[in-house]
């Protein structure tokens, strides 16, 4: 057998683990797997359609990321949305994004910043016009893409991965409590526009403070529910 064949065979378990993770998170966000639910390995096999071996290898990652925990004498429990999760997720976001925003302000190109402004202005125009069935989904994409752009600009794989796990938890919180709806869409977009304006002015402190205020507003909305 060639080295290429060996590499391909060794890569198969990794692909299965990644597919299992993707399937789990997809089912979680679709509410097919519910926060707080107790599950067995066999049930996860059935829910995700992945083999038992992939599920067994997936569980340590889910535990490390806080998406599943082992409860003595009861089994595995999917993370549930509570005040502790909200506080922890938004505090972690604040630690990461405040510093990342300051650095993005200093290092991002004019074109990268302009792209963010254009995306947000387009969403605001559509929101003000009304009657757009795709608006909420598209606004959530614009929201996520701005935060990911700021984080990924650090070029730090550890931070980017940690942020995406936290963003998954934020999506769970939004899904059950504060998903961007019409009544908060414009305030969220205006928060972002304030951040973008500070970035355009190349003022790291003002940009970081605007991001901090934005994350605080999101946390307060989640806590109020």
Secondary structure, 3 states (H helix, E strand, C coil): CCHHHHHHHHHHHHHHHHHHHHHHHHHHHCCCCCCCCEECHHHHHHHHCCCHHHHHHHHHHHHHCCCEEEECCCEEEECCCCHHHHHHHHHHHHHHHHHHHHHHHHHCCHHHHHHHHHHHHHHHHHHHHCCCCCHHHHHHHHHHHHHHHHHHCCCCHHHHHHHHHHHHHHHHHHHHHHCCCHHHHHHHHHHHHHHHHHHHCCCHHHHHHHHHHHHHHHHHHHHHC
